[in-house]
Amino acid sequence: MLRIVSGKYKNRKLIQPPKEITRATKDVAKEGLFNSLGDLTNLTFLDAFSGSGNIGIEALSRGAKFVTFVDINKDAIQTIITNLNALGIKEEAEVIKGNFFNYINKFNKKYDIIFLDPPYKEVINFQLINELFNNNVIDNESIIIIERENSLDDELLNNFAVKTLKYGRTFMYILRSKV
């Protein structure tokens, strides 16, 4: 069972989809990430490859004003909706069933923070981040978080200010524009 680690919904339980379709971010990694981000009051947040919605719901608990959840799996989508309804926060979120990589040019808003936690076999590279910029999903003020099991490609490391958090085999990369 997952739980919210801080904020107005602290210690509330969340359900998760079957473990064979998602990989939940551990509490210690989630807490370290959000402590590194600081105040989320009134920020918009995109939780891509959402799974249970654990990360986006943590963002709402810590003050984010709106979260978009994207996942391709129908069980994950139903889990996110169930978790949002249980907390009474469905109006603070939108849930999109679809492939994030195919949806990039369909977003109709810009996000302050995006969290990318795809299956580890998927590639998050400089070209993808550029596509997010080019489609106005993010701008130079946005924070990009990538959860991986290994290091980022050199082009990302060279073009962004990167803070790396490591929890066991999990790496969290917090990217900010150098501009």
MARDOVO-780573 format. One record per atom (N, C-alpha, C, CB): residue number from 1; x, z, y. Coordinates in Angstrom, 3 decimals. Glycine has a CB too. Example, Ala and Ser with C-alpha at 12.3 -4.5 7.8 and 13.67 -1.06 7.14 Angstrom:
BEGIN
<1,<13.190,7.800,-5.690>>
<1,<12.300,7.800,-4.500>>
<1,<13.200,7.800,-3.300>>
<1,<11.308,9.046,-4.473>>
<2,<12.850,7.080,-2.250>>
<2,<13.670,7.140,-1.060>>
<2,<12.900,7.870,0.030>>
<2,<14.084,5.725,-0.598>>
This chain:
BEGIN
<1,<0.842,0.000,-1.187>>
<1,<0.000,0.000,0.000>>
<1,<0.885,0.000,1.247>>
<1,<-0.957,1.224,0.000>>
<2,<0.550,-0.835,2.177>>
<2,<1.274,-0.918,3.441>>
<2,<0.684,0.066,4.441>>
<2,<1.232,-2.354,4.005>>
<3,<1.483,0.418,5.459>>
<3,<0.965,1.275,6.522>>
<3,<1.521,0.837,7.865>>
<3,<1.312,2.747,6.255>>
<4,<0.809,1.193,8.900>>
<4,<1.273,0.942,10.256>>
<4,<2.174,2.113,10.621>>
<4,<0.070,0.779,11.277>>
<5,<3.384,1.832,11.115>>
<5,<4.367,2.899,11.307>>
<5,<4.318,3.559,12.674>>
<5,<5.729,2.360,11.087>>
<6,<3.709,2.922,13.672>>
<6,<3.693,3.534,14.997>>
<6,<2.562,2.963,15.838>>
<6,<5.038,3.326,15.704>>
<7,<2.338,3.583,16.989>>
<7,<1.331,3.084,17.916>>
<7,<-0.037,3.690,17.685>>
<7,<1.239,1.598,17.815>>
<8,<-1.047,3.051,18.261>>
<8,<-2.392,3.635,18.223>>
<8,<-3.020,3.630,16.842>>
<8,<-3.286,2.900,19.167>>
<9,<-2.518,2.828,15.909>>
<9,<-3.052,2.821,14.536>>
<9,<-2.070,3.438,13.537>>
<9,<-3.390,1.385,14.109>>
<10,<-1.150,4.237,14.035>>
<10,<-0.108,4.838,13.193>>
<10,<-0.702,5.472,11.938>>
<10,<0.676,5.890,13.986>>
<11,<-0.033,5.209,10.818>>
<11,<-0.360,5.728,9.489>>
<11,<-1.638,5.157,8.880>>
<11,<-0.482,7.206,9.558>>
<12,<-2.298,4.218,9.555>>
<12,<-3.456,3.557,8.942>>
<12,<-2.938,2.648,7.832>>
<12,<-4.291,2.737,10.006>>
<13,<-3.673,2.585,6.767>>
<13,<-3.282,1.800,5.598>>
<13,<-3.768,0.366,5.733>>
<13,<-3.836,2.429,4.313>>
<14,<-2.988,-0.551,5.185>>
<14,<-3.343,-1.962,5.132>>
<14,<-3.307,-2.402,3.677>>
<14,<-2.382,-2.828,6.008>>
<15,<-4.193,-3.327,3.337>>
<15,<-4.112,-3.915,2.003>>
<15,<-3.163,-5.105,2.067>>
<15,<-5.526,-4.346,1.480>>
<16,<-2.697,-5.546,0.929>>
<16,<-1.829,-6.719,0.903>>
<16,<-2.283,-7.665,-0.189>>
<16,<-0.359,-6.314,0.690>>
<17,<-2.001,-8.957,0.008>>
<17,<-2.342,-9.923,-1.035>>
<17,<-1.468,-9.684,-2.266>>
<17,<-2.169,-11.377,-0.518>>
<18,<-1.767,-10.365,-3.367>>
<18,<-0.931,-10.201,-4.559>>
<18,<0.554,-10.405,-4.237>>
<18,<-1.370,-11.188,-5.652>>
<19,<1.389,-9.554,-4.791>>
<19,<2.825,-9.577,-4.484>>
<19,<3.509,-10.886,-4.848>>
<19,<3.510,-8.456,-5.197>>
<20,<2.924,-11.655,-5.769>>
<20,<3.554,-12.924,-6.132>>
<20,<3.398,-13.985,-5.034>>
<20,<2.959,-13.442,-7.438>>
<21,<2.517,-13.760,-4.052>>
<21,<2.376,-14.749,-2.972>>
<21,<2.953,-14.275,-1.643>>
<21,<0.918,-15.096,-2.783>>
<22,<3.294,-12.998,-1.531>>
<22,<3.872,-12.501,-0.279>>
<22,<5.013,-11.541,-0.559>>
<22,<2.801,-11.811,0.576>>
<23,<5.805,-11.333,0.455>>
<23,<6.905,-10.373,0.419>>
<23,<6.748,-9.517,1.669>>
<23,<8.332,-11.088,0.360>>
<24,<6.259,-8.305,1.515>>
<24,<5.994,-7.438,2.665>>
<24,<7.294,-6.918,3.271>>
<24,<5.099,-6.263,2.254>>
<25,<7.339,-6.881,4.592>>
<25,<8.476,-6.293,5.289>>
<25,<8.420,-4.784,5.106>>
<25,<8.476,-6.677,6.802>>
<26,<9.504,-4.196,4.671>>
<26,<9.550,-2.756,4.406>>
<26,<9.408,-1.965,5.713>>
<26,<10.871,-2.378,3.690>>
<27,<8.857,-0.754,5.589>>
<27,<8.601,0.087,6.763>>
<27,<9.851,0.313,7.611>>
<27,<8.042,1.425,6.324>>
<28,<10.985,0.577,6.966>>
<28,<12.212,0.862,7.719>>
<28,<12.640,-0.358,8.540>>
<28,<13.350,1.285,6.758>>
<29,<12.512,-1.546,7.967>>
<29,<12.869,-2.774,8.693>>
<29,<11.878,-3.024,9.822>>
<29,<12.905,-3.990,7.733>>
<30,<10.602,-2.814,9.552>>
<30,<9.566,-3.017,10.566>>
<30,<9.773,-2.054,11.737>>
<30,<8.159,-2.825,9.953>>
<31,<10.039,-0.789,11.422>>
<31,<10.247,0.198,12.477>>
<31,<11.488,-0.127,13.302>>
<31,<10.370,1.597,11.877>>
<32,<12.577,-0.518,12.642>>
<32,<13.795,-0.889,13.358>>
<32,<13.577,-2.096,14.257>>
<32,<14.912,-1.177,12.375>>
<33,<12.856,-3.078,13.749>>
<33,<12.566,-4.268,14.544>>
<33,<11.774,-3.914,15.792>>
<33,<11.801,-5.291,13.712>>
<34,<10.675,-3.204,15.627>>
<34,<9.824,-2.906,16.775>>
<34,<10.486,-1.944,17.751>>
<34,<8.508,-2.330,16.308>>
<35,<11.313,-1.036,17.260>>
<35,<12.070,-0.179,18.180>>
<35,<13.044,-1.016,19.004>>
<35,<12.835,0.920,17.401>>
<36,<13.621,-2.049,18.400>>
<36,<14.532,-2.945,19.125>>
<36,<13.798,-3.772,20.181>>
<36,<15.245,-3.878,18.144>>
<37,<12.544,-4.122,19.904>>
<37,<11.776,-4.940,20.846>>
<37,<11.320,-4.149,22.051>>
<37,<10.578,-5.543,20.158>>
<38,<11.060,-2.870,21.882>>
<38,<10.603,-2.047,22.996>>
<38,<9.122,-2.231,23.284>>
<38,<11.402,-2.364,24.233>>
<39,<8.765,-2.128,24.545>>
<39,<7.367,-2.137,24.976>>
<39,<6.727,-3.515,24.781>>
<39,<7.267,-1.716,26.446>>
<40,<5.616,-3.561,24.073>>
<40,<4.900,-4.814,23.833>>
<40,<3.616,-4.917,24.659>>
<40,<4.569,-4.944,22.355>>
<41,<3.408,-3.990,25.557>>
<41,<2.166,-3.945,26.331>>
<41,<1.873,-5.295,26.973>>
<41,<2.245,-2.857,27.408>>
<42,<0.671,-5.797,26.680>>
<42,<0.138,-7.040,27.241>>
<42,<0.885,-8.302,26.842>>
<42,<0.133,-6.943,28.709>>
<43,<1.694,-8.247,25.806>>
<43,<2.395,-9.444,25.356>>
<43,<1.572,-10.172,24.291>>
<43,<3.789,-9.079,24.806>>
<44,<1.795,-11.483,24.182>>
<44,<1.173,-12.277,23.131>>
<44,<2.181,-12.462,22.004>>
<44,<0.682,-13.656,23.676>>
<45,<1.684,-12.495,20.777>>
<45,<2.537,-12.437,19.590>>
<45,<2.023,-13.449,18.579>>
<45,<2.566,-11.000,18.977>>
<46,<2.929,-14.208,18.006>>
<46,<2.594,-15.153,16.940>>
<46,<3.253,-14.678,15.660>>
<46,<3.048,-16.605,17.296>>
<47,<2.446,-14.404,14.648>>
<47,<2.929,-13.953,13.343>>
<47,<2.761,-15.110,12.370>>
<47,<2.159,-12.670,12.847>>
<48,<3.835,-15.875,12.161>>
<48,<3.797,-17.039,11.276>>
<48,<4.164,-16.612,9.861>>
<48,<4.756,-18.151,11.778>>
<49,<3.538,-17.230,8.871>>
<49,<3.738,-16.864,7.472>>
<49,<3.322,-15.395,7.309>>
<49,<5.240,-17.092,7.026>>
<50,<2.124,-15.077,7.750>>
<50,<1.661,-13.706,7.997>>
<50,<1.490,-12.819,6.777>>
<50,<0.388,-13.761,8.692>>
<51,<1.168,-13.379,5.630>>
<51,<0.936,-12.538,4.456>>
<51,<-0.240,-11.609,4.667>>
<51,<2.179,-11.729,4.125>>
<52,<0.019,-10.315,4.755>>
<52,<-1.029,-9.307,4.952>>
<52,<-1.415,-9.145,6.422>>
<52,<-0.571,-7.967,4.398>>
<53,<-0.588,-9.681,7.318>>
<53,<-0.789,-9.444,8.747>>
<53,<-0.080,-8.188,9.220>>
<53,<-2.269,-9.343,9.057>>
<54,<0.695,-7.596,8.342>>
<54,<1.409,-6.347,8.581>>
<54,<2.186,-6.338,9.910>>
<54,<2.360,-6.088,7.437>>
<55,<2.955,-7.378,10.184>>
<55,<3.795,-7.411,11.396>>
<55,<2.933,-7.597,12.638>>
<55,<4.846,-8.545,11.305>>
<56,<2.022,-8.550,12.617>>
<56,<1.163,-8.773,13.778>>
<56,<0.279,-7.586,14.097>>
<56,<0.307,-9.980,13.556>>
<57,<-0.220,-6.908,13.068>>
<57,<-1.053,-5.720,13.292>>
<57,<-0.203,-4.590,13.857>>
<57,<-1.742,-5.271,11.977>>
<58,<1.036,-4.478,13.421>>
<58,<1.953,-3.491,14.014>>
<58,<2.144,-3.798,15.503>>
<58,<3.334,-3.496,13.272>>
<59,<2.260,-5.086,15.850>>
<59,<2.393,-5.475,17.256>>
<59,<1.162,-5.049,18.056>>
<59,<2.604,-6.998,17.375>>
<60,<-0.031,-5.259,17.505>>
<60,<-1.257,-4.822,18.187>>
<60,<-1.277,-3.303,18.333>>
<60,<-2.509,-5.299,17.416>>
<61,<-0.852,-2.599,17.317>>
<61,<-0.812,-1.143,17.368>>
<61,<0.124,-0.655,18.474>>
<61,<-0.370,-0.577,16.015>>
<62,<1.157,-1.434,18.754>>
<62,<2.150,-1.057,19.763>>
<62,<1.870,-1.679,21.131>>
<62,<3.531,-1.462,19.298>>
<63,<0.666,-2.225,21.323>>
<63,<0.262,-2.638,22.659>>
<63,<0.152,-4.116,22.934>>
<63,<1.177,-2.095,23.590>>
<64,<0.513,-4.971,21.983>>
<64,<0.362,-6.413,22.218>>
<64,<-1.103,-6.694,22.535>>
<64,<0.842,-7.252,20.975>>
<65,<-1.348,-7.637,23.448>>
<65,<-2.741,-7.899,23.833>>
<65,<-3.427,-8.899,22.911>>
<65,<-2.797,-8.410,25.258>>
<66,<-2.654,-9.755,22.241>>
<66,<-3.272,-10.757,21.378>>
<66,<-2.257,-11.230,20.348>>
<66,<-3.810,-11.952,22.209>>
<67,<-2.729,-11.426,19.113>>
<67,<-1.864,-11.921,18.044>>
<67,<-2.551,-13.090,17.351>>
<67,<-1.530,-10.793,17.025>>
<68,<-1.774,-14.147,17.126>>
<68,<-2.215,-15.256,16.286>>
<68,<-1.502,-15.121,14.943>>
<68,<-1.917,-16.653,16.961>>
<69,<-2.289,-15.142,13.872>>
<69,<-1.767,-15.064,12.509>>
<69,<-1.896,-16.445,11.881>>
<69,<-2.526,-13.981,11.660>>
<70,<-0.836,-16.913,11.228>>
<70,<-0.873,-18.207,10.550>>
<70,<-0.353,-18.022,9.122>>
<70,<-0.027,-19.278,11.324>>
<71,<-1.134,-18.486,8.163>>
<71,<-0.687,-18.480,6.775>>
<71,<-1.410,-19.604,6.048>>
<71,<-0.954,-17.096,6.091>>
<72,<-0.772,-20.148,5.045>>
<72,<-1.347,-21.266,4.295>>
<72,<-2.192,-20.791,3.105>>
<72,<-0.234,-22.188,3.802>>
<73,<-1.973,-19.561,2.661>>
<73,<-2.618,-19.067,1.452>>
<73,<-3.974,-18.437,1.754>>
<73,<-1.720,-18.058,0.754>>
<74,<-5.008,-18.839,1.031>>
<74,<-6.370,-18.336,1.290>>
<74,<-6.482,-16.838,1.014>>
<74,<-7.390,-19.096,0.429>>
<75,<-5.772,-16.312,0.015>>
<75,<-5.810,-14.875,-0.256>>
<75,<-5.161,-14.086,0.885>>
<75,<-5.102,-14.562,-1.587>>
<76,<-4.083,-14.621,1.434>>
<76,<-3.433,-13.977,2.583>>
<76,<-4.378,-13.981,3.782>>
<76,<-2.101,-14.694,2.941>>
<77,<-5.026,-15.099,4.034>>
<77,<-5.964,-15.195,5.169>>
<77,<-7.080,-14.166,5.015>>
<77,<-6.566,-16.627,5.273>>
<78,<-7.649,-14.067,3.822>>
<78,<-8.728,-13.090,3.606>>
<78,<-8.220,-11.665,3.786>>
<78,<-9.333,-13.255,2.201>>
<79,<-6.993,-11.403,3.350>>
<79,<-6.401,-10.074,3.521>>
<79,<-6.231,-9.734,4.993>>
<79,<-5.051,-9.995,2.807>>
<80,<-5.731,-10.674,5.779>>
<80,<-5.561,-10.451,7.223>>
<80,<-6.906,-10.135,7.861>>
<80,<-4.921,-11.689,7.905>>
<81,<-7.918,-10.929,7.552>>
<81,<-9.253,-10.722,8.121>>
<81,<-9.790,-9.343,7.726>>
<81,<-10.227,-11.836,7.649>>
<82,<-9.619,-8.962,6.469>>
<82,<-10.068,-7.651,5.998>>
<82,<-9.358,-6.533,6.754>>
<82,<-9.822,-7.508,4.485>>
<83,<-8.028,-6.657,6.929>>
<83,<-7.264,-5.635,7.656>>
<83,<-7.691,-5.540,9.124>>
<83,<-5.764,-5.941,7.572>>
<84,<-7.892,-6.678,9.772>>
<84,<-8.336,-6.668,11.172>>
<84,<-9.718,-6.030,11.295>>
<84,<-8.361,-8.102,11.745>>
<85,<-10.624,-6.377,10.401>>
<85,<-11.972,-5.801,10.422>>
<85,<-11.947,-4.292,10.179>>
<85,<-12.853,-6.480,9.372>>
<86,<-11.101,-3.840,9.253>>
<86,<-11.015,-2.411,8.937>>
<86,<-10.563,-1.600,10.151>>
<86,<-10.050,-2.182,7.766>>
<87,<-9.742,-2.210,10.995>>
<87,<-9.249,-1.529,12.198>>
<87,<-10.129,-1.808,13.418>>
<87,<-7.816,-1.959,12.491>>
<88,<-11.082,-2.709,13.280>>
<88,<-11.965,-3.050,14.398>>
<88,<-11.256,-3.809,15.501>>
<88,<-12.576,-1.804,14.968>>
<89,<-10.304,-4.674,15.129>>
<89,<-9.520,-5.379,16.151>>
<89,<-9.554,-6.897,15.990>>
<89,<-8.087,-4.906,16.111>>
<90,<-10.581,-7.414,15.343>>
<90,<-10.618,-8.864,15.115>>
<90,<-10.718,-9.656,16.414>>
<90,<-11.789,-9.219,14.215>>
<91,<-11.264,-9.066,17.483>>
<91,<-11.360,-9.781,18.762>>
<91,<-10.016,-9.869,19.494>>
<91,<-12.381,-9.098,19.658>>
<92,<-9.030,-9.150,19.034>>
<92,<-7.694,-9.194,19.631>>
<92,<-6.779,-10.161,18.885>>
<92,<-7.075,-7.797,19.645>>
<93,<-7.390,-10.968,18.010>>
<93,<-6.576,-11.827,17.150>>
<93,<-7.311,-13.110,16.813>>
<93,<-6.190,-11.093,15.866>>
<94,<-6.517,-14.099,16.414>>
<94,<-7.067,-15.291,15.779>>
<94,<-6.298,-15.497,14.490>>
<94,<-6.976,-16.554,16.715>>
<95,<-7.001,-15.985,13.479>>
<95,<-6.402,-16.185,12.165>>
<95,<-6.540,-17.668,11.827>>
<95,<-7.082,-15.273,11.068>>
<96,<-5.406,-18.306,11.553>>
<96,<-5.380,-19.740,11.280>>
<96,<-4.891,-19.965,9.856>>
<96,<-4.476,-20.489,12.300>>
<97,<-5.701,-20.677,9.071>>
<97,<-5.267,-21.066,7.732>>
<97,<-4.642,-22.448,7.851>>
<97,<-6.464,-21.057,6.698>>
<98,<-3.352,-22.515,7.589>>
<98,<-2.671,-23.793,7.658>>
<98,<-1.180,-23.636,7.474>>
<98,<-2.959,-24.471,8.968>>
<99,<-0.535,-24.761,7.314>>
<99,<0.912,-24.811,7.184>>
<99,<1.514,-24.725,8.582>>
<99,<1.374,-26.110,6.446>>
<100,<2.262,-23.668,8.843>>
<100,<2.842,-23.449,10.171>>
<100,<3.640,-24.663,10.642>>
<100,<3.740,-22.210,10.160>>
<101,<4.414,-25.263,9.756>>
<101,<5.260,-26.391,10.131>>
<101,<4.422,-27.580,10.608>>
<101,<6.140,-26.807,8.950>>
<102,<3.223,-27.741,10.069>>
<102,<2.335,-28.833,10.481>>
<102,<1.456,-28.465,11.670>>
<102,<1.460,-29.247,9.324>>
<103,<1.428,-27.199,12.027>>
<103,<0.515,-26.722,13.063>>
<103,<1.175,-26.595,14.437>>
<103,<-0.056,-25.390,12.658>>
<104,<2.487,-26.718,14.504>>
<104,<3.235,-26.438,15.733>>
<104,<2.690,-27.177,16.953>>
<104,<4.683,-26.802,15.538>>
<105,<2.316,-28.436,16.793>>
<105,<1.835,-29.197,17.950>>
<105,<0.351,-28.963,18.242>>
<105,<2.077,-30.673,17.728>>
<106,<-0.287,-28.032,17.541>>
<106,<-1.711,-27.755,17.753>>
<106,<-1.973,-26.424,18.458>>
<106,<-2.428,-27.765,16.431>>
<107,<-0.941,-25.612,18.666>>
<107,<-1.146,-24.345,19.370>>
<107,<-1.561,-24.644,20.804>>
<107,<0.144,-23.461,19.337>>
<108,<-2.474,-23.838,21.330>>
<108,<-2.947,-24.079,22.698>>
<108,<-2.541,-22.964,23.642>>
<108,<-4.457,-24.235,22.713>>
<109,<-1.567,-22.182,23.253>>
<109,<-1.075,-21.125,24.138>>
<109,<0.415,-20.915,23.921>>
<109,<-1.843,-19.808,23.901>>
<110,<1.019,-20.236,24.878>>
<110,<2.434,-19.892,24.819>>
<110,<2.532,-18.428,24.390>>
<110,<3.150,-20.139,26.205>>
<111,<3.529,-18.119,23.600>>
<111,<3.687,-16.762,23.081>>
<111,<4.929,-16.100,23.654>>
<111,<3.758,-16.777,21.556>>
<112,<4.805,-14.796,23.887>>
<112,<5.944,-14.002,24.360>>
<112,<6.909,-13.707,23.220>>
<112,<5.460,-12.689,24.994>>
<113,<6.347,-13.481,22.033>>
<113,<7.157,-13.158,20.854>>
<113,<6.612,-13.938,19.672>>
<113,<7.154,-11.619,20.559>>
<114,<7.506,-14.565,18.918>>
<114,<7.082,-15.169,17.662>>
<114,<7.924,-14.581,16.530>>
<114,<7.216,-16.725,17.712>>
<115,<7.244,-14.318,15.421>>
<115,<7.875,-13.754,14.246>>
<115,<7.756,-14.769,13.124>>
<115,<7.233,-12.391,13.852>>
<116,<8.893,-15.210,12.610>>
<116,<8.948,-16.225,11.559>>
<116,<9.525,-15.592,10.299>>
<116,<9.800,-17.457,12.005>>
<117,<8.685,-15.451,9.293>>
<117,<9.110,-14.865,8.028>>
<117,<8.621,-15.743,6.885>>
<117,<8.578,-13.413,7.877>>
<118,<9.184,-16.966,6.804>>
<118,<8.732,-17.880,5.749>>
<118,<9.302,-17.476,4.392>>
<118,<9.140,-19.326,6.081>>
<119,<8.771,-18.088,3.332>>
<119,<9.454,-17.900,2.038>>
<119,<10.943,-18.230,2.247>>
<119,<8.811,-18.821,0.895>>
<120,<11.791,-17.468,1.614>>
<120,<13.223,-17.614,1.887>>
<120,<13.768,-19.000,1.606>>
<120,<13.987,-16.625,1.083>>
<121,<13.095,-19.787,0.781>>
<121,<13.576,-21.153,0.503>>
<121,<13.317,-22.098,1.682>>
<121,<12.898,-21.706,-0.764>>
<122,<12.405,-21.735,2.587>>
<122,<12.101,-22.580,3.750>>
<122,<13.210,-22.467,4.786>>
<122,<10.741,-22.185,4.377>>
<123,<13.434,-23.534,5.523>>
<123,<14.510,-23.572,6.502>>
<123,<13.953,-23.380,7.917>>
<123,<15.281,-24.902,6.400>>
<124,<14.523,-22.426,8.612>>
<124,<14.250,-22.250,10.043>>
<124,<15.546,-22.641,10.736>>
<124,<13.792,-20.748,10.410>>
<125,<15.510,-23.745,11.473>>
<125,<16.729,-24.243,12.090>>
<125,<16.507,-24.549,13.578>>
<125,<17.219,-25.496,11.355>>
<126,<17.554,-25.023,14.225>>
<126,<17.517,-25.314,15.653>>
<126,<16.472,-26.380,15.972>>
<126,<18.894,-25.767,16.137>>
<127,<16.330,-27.360,15.115>>
<127,<15.339,-28.423,15.325>>
<127,<13.925,-27.849,15.388>>
<127,<15.432,-29.476,14.203>>
<128,<13.599,-26.917,14.492>>
<128,<12.278,-26.288,14.502>>
<128,<12.063,-25.488,15.792>>
<128,<12.111,-25.371,13.273>>
<129,<13.048,-24.726,16.190>>
<129,<12.920,-23.931,17.422>>
<129,<12.762,-24.855,18.624>>
<129,<14.154,-23.004,17.615>>
<130,<13.494,-25.965,18.652>>
<130,<13.327,-26.947,19.723>>
<130,<11.913,-27.512,19.751>>
<130,<14.334,-28.080,19.563>>
<131,<11.353,-27.749,18.578>>
<131,<9.980,-28.246,18.496>>
<131,<9.004,-27.232,19.099>>
<131,<9.602,-28.549,17.030>>
<132,<9.243,-25.944,18.882>>
<132,<8.400,-24.913,19.487>>
<132,<8.509,-24.951,21.013>>
<132,<8.793,-23.519,18.959>>
<133,<9.718,-25.135,21.526>>
<133,<9.916,-25.280,22.978>>
<133,<9.205,-26.535,23.490>>
<133,<11.431,-25.344,23.320>>
<134,<9.421,-27.647,22.814>>
<134,<8.865,-28.928,23.265>>
<134,<7.342,-28.961,23.248>>
<134,<9.395,-30.044,22.404>>
<135,<6.726,-28.166,22.389>>
<135,<5.265,-28.111,22.320>>
<135,<4.692,-26.931,23.115>>
<135,<4.818,-28.018,20.865>>
<136,<5.530,-26.314,23.947>>
<136,<5.113,-25.207,24.816>>
<136,<4.537,-24.015,24.069>>
<136,<4.102,-25.697,25.797>>
<137,<5.010,-23.792,22.859>>
<137,<4.604,-22.612,22.106>>
<137,<5.410,-21.413,22.597>>
<137,<4.801,-22.827,20.575>>
<138,<6.657,-21.668,23.003>>
<138,<7.554,-20.656,23.557>>
<138,<8.241,-21.232,24.782>>
<138,<8.601,-20.189,22.503>>
<139,<8.854,-20.342,25.577>>
<139,<9.671,-20.775,26.709>>
<139,<10.953,-19.941,26.729>>
<139,<8.886,-20.635,28.063>>
<140,<11.736,-20.070,27.778>>
<140,<13.024,-19.375,27.837>>
<140,<12.902,-17.854,27.893>>
<140,<13.793,-19.850,29.030>>
<141,<11.717,-17.345,28.203>>
<141,<11.501,-15.897,28.239>>
<141,<11.051,-15.350,26.891>>
<141,<10.473,-15.549,29.299>>
<142,<10.649,-16.217,25.986>>
<142,<10.125,-15.792,24.687>>
<142,<11.216,-15.214,23.800>>
<142,<9.456,-16.960,23.982>>
<143,<10.805,-14.327,22.922>>
<143,<11.683,-13.744,21.912>>
<143,<11.288,-14.346,20.564>>
<143,<11.583,-12.164,21.893>>
<144,<12.267,-14.788,19.813>>
<144,<12.047,-15.380,18.498>>
<144,<12.681,-14.446,17.472>>
<144,<12.650,-16.837,18.404>>
<145,<11.904,-14.054,16.486>>
<145,<12.414,-13.189,15.418>>
<145,<12.329,-13.962,14.110>>
<145,<11.607,-11.838,15.331>>
<146,<13.428,-13.985,13.398>>
<146,<13.476,-14.674,12.113>>
<146,<13.913,-13.669,11.052>>
<146,<14.445,-15.906,12.159>>
<147,<13.091,-13.505,10.016>>
<147,<13.459,-12.657,8.888>>
<147,<13.981,-13.556,7.782>>
<147,<12.248,-11.794,8.395>>
<148,<15.175,-13.255,7.287>>
<148,<15.845,-14.077,6.273>>
<148,<16.552,-13.189,5.262>>
<148,<16.851,-15.047,6.929>>
<149,<16.949,-13.808,4.181>>
<149,<17.775,-13.135,3.187>>
<149,<19.253,-13.504,3.386>>
<149,<17.310,-13.505,1.758>>
<150,<19.505,-14.471,4.258>>
<150,<20.879,-14.901,4.494>>
<150,<21.051,-15.233,5.977>>
<150,<21.241,-16.131,3.604>>
<151,<22.205,-15.769,6.330>>
<151,<22.500,-15.987,7.742>>
<151,<21.787,-17.220,8.298>>
<151,<23.997,-16.126,7.940>>
<152,<21.704,-17.256,9.620>>
<152,<21.109,-18.392,10.323>>
<152,<22.100,-19.540,10.382>>
<152,<20.666,-17.991,11.744>>
<153,<21.583,-20.729,10.671>>
<153,<22.510,-21.842,10.830>>
<153,<23.294,-21.675,12.133>>
<153,<21.752,-23.195,10.813>>
<154,<24.483,-22.245,12.167>>
<154,<25.400,-22.069,13.296>>
<154,<24.811,-22.543,14.614>>
<154,<26.687,-22.804,13.032>>
<155,<23.999,-23.585,14.582>>
<155,<23.425,-24.113,15.813>>
<155,<22.516,-23.076,16.488>>
<155,<22.638,-25.399,15.520>>
<156,<21.760,-22.334,15.700>>
<156,<20.935,-21.261,16.270>>
<156,<21.826,-20.149,16.808>>
<156,<19.952,-20.698,15.211>>
<157,<22.810,-19.760,16.023>>
<157,<23.708,-18.685,16.444>>
<157,<24.446,-19.040,17.731>>
<157,<24.712,-18.374,15.339>>
<158,<24.778,-20.314,17.907>>
<158,<25.536,-20.741,19.084>>
<158,<24.678,-20.957,20.322>>
<158,<26.270,-22.003,18.774>>
<159,<23.381,-21.170,20.162>>
<159,<22.525,-21.517,21.298>>
<159,<21.630,-20.392,21.793>>
<159,<21.679,-22.668,20.932>>
<160,<21.664,-19.260,21.127>>
<160,<20.843,-18.126,21.530>>
<160,<21.677,-16.861,21.547>>
<160,<19.640,-17.961,20.595>>
<161,<21.245,-15.902,22.347>>
<161,<21.787,-14.559,22.253>>
<161,<21.089,-13.939,21.046>>
<161,<21.563,-13.711,23.594>>
<162,<21.862,-13.496,20.073>>
<162,<21.297,-13.047,18.803>>
<162,<21.657,-11.586,18.550>>
<162,<21.797,-13.932,17.643>>
<163,<20.626,-10.809,18.251>>
<163,<20.842,-9.441,17.773>>
<163,<20.466,-9.454,16.297>>
<163,<19.989,-8.367,18.597>>
<164,<21.345,-8.924,15.457>>
<164,<21.107,-8.923,14.022>>
<164,<20.844,-7.505,13.536>>
<164,<22.300,-9.536,13.275>>
<165,<19.742,-7.366,12.794>>
<165,<19.416,-6.101,12.142>>
<165,<19.478,-6.358,10.634>>
<165,<17.988,-5.553,12.590>>
<166,<20.076,-5.438,9.872>>
<166,<20.197,-5.629,8.427>>
<166,<19.621,-4.418,7.710>>
<166,<21.677,-5.856,8.015>>
<167,<18.734,-4.701,6.760>>
<167,<18.096,-3.657,5.958>>
<167,<18.183,-4.091,4.494>>
<167,<16.595,-3.414,6.402>>
<168,<19.134,-3.534,3.772>>
<168,<19.350,-3.970,2.396>>
<168,<19.736,-5.439,2.394>>
<168,<18.086,-3.733,1.527>>
<169,<18.976,-6.265,1.677>>
<169,<19.255,-7.708,1.617>>
<169,<18.527,-8.482,2.712>>
<169,<18.859,-8.261,0.253>>
<170,<17.754,-7.792,3.524>>
<170,<16.961,-8.456,4.560>>
<170,<17.673,-8.435,5.908>>
<170,<15.591,-7.791,4.687>>
<171,<17.734,-9.601,6.527>>
<171,<18.275,-9.721,7.877>>
<171,<17.127,-10.029,8.826>>
<171,<19.380,-10.825,7.953>>
<172,<17.130,-9.397,9.980>>
<172,<16.200,-9.734,11.057>>
<172,<17.063,-10.196,12.220>>
<172,<15.265,-8.505,11.459>>
<173,<16.801,-11.410,12.654>>
<173,<17.531,-11.983,13.782>>
<173,<16.586,-12.042,14.973>>
<173,<18.097,-13.404,13.439>>
<174,<16.987,-11.418,16.067>>
<174,<16.204,-11.437,17.299>>
<174,<16.927,-12.379,18.252>>
<174,<16.034,-9.984,17.922>>
<175,<16.291,-13.511,18.548>>
<175,<16.897,-14.533,19.389>>
<175,<16.275,-14.529,20.781>>
<175,<16.746,-15.913,18.745>>
<176,<17.134,-14.594,21.766>>
<176,<16.707,-14.717,23.159>>
<176,<17.480,-15.876,23.776>>
<176,<16.943,-13.379,23.961>>
<177,<16.827,-16.557,24.685>>
<177,<17.485,-17.679,25.340>>
<177,<18.695,-17.202,26.128>>
<177,<16.507,-18.414,26.259>>
<178,<19.746,-18.013,26.146>>
<178,<20.930,-17.696,26.943>>
<178,<20.742,-18.089,28.403>>
<178,<22.156,-18.398,26.371>>
<179,<19.665,-18.818,28.691>>
<179,<19.416,-19.290,30.075>>
<179,<19.027,-18.146,30.955>>
<179,<18.321,-20.364,30.113>>
